[in-house]
Amino acid sequence: MTLLTPRLKSVVTATLAGVLIGAAALAALLAVTGKTLWPAQPAALSQPFAWQPVAADFAGEEASDDARRVAQWVARTGDHQRLHFVILDKKNAKVFVFGPDAKLRGASPVLLGYASGDDNVPGIGQRPIDQVKPHERTTPAGRFVAEPGRNALGEDVVWVDYDAAVSMHRVRATDPKERRLERLATATIEDNRISYGCVNVPVPFYEGVLKPAFDKRYGIVYVLPETKPLSDVFAV
């Protein structure tokens, strides 16, 4: 057992008093500001809110009936919870990015998963990419809470389904045989299926539209189905 000298006792007592005073001051500050010590999920994702129905504005952009139907449902119900939202039309290989006000920020052709289908293979995100078979390379349909992040290469991406390793990112022309840039440039959608499931977008679109929409914030991504009925995936 170690005995404390009077001098040491006074030091310990003063230190403890300082800690307690600091903790009390911090608690008071947090109570006043409403802030916490750790980042919290955006209030729009965790708290109910009042939403005034509006009409989705495509700004004259050509869009399929399904894309318009889902966008209008989002704008009418506020399902996007006042966040930027994305409509990904797989059948037409096209993406639409909307602001929280349901007004279009931009649209672009995209490259999608090689295989047609609306579901992920269980555990697909944990497999090495060279073990993913061609028929398993799907872009899943559904509603996703997306967020910015980085992939295994260190590139900034927008994660759509992190567990399944599905993201939206700049198109990469690393393998000339895949002709990804040429595929994006053609008028047809028949050659837009090439990826392992991720959504490839043109670099200018990523930098000018998609990245600013998800800059250090969440957003909602609606991936339209291509094999299932639309009503099986969304409550439209």
Secondary structure, DSSP 8 states (H G I E B T S, - for coil): -----HHHHHHHHHHHHHHHHHHHHHHHHHHHH---SS----HHHHS---------B-TT----HHHHHHHHHHHHHTTTTTS-EEEEETTTTEEEEE-TTSBEEEEEE-BEESS--SS--TTGGGS-GGG--GGG-----EEEEEEEEE-TTS-EEEEEETTTTEEEEE-----GGG-HHHHHHSS-STT-EEESS-EEE-HHHIIIIIHHHTTTS-EEEEE--SSS-HHHHS--
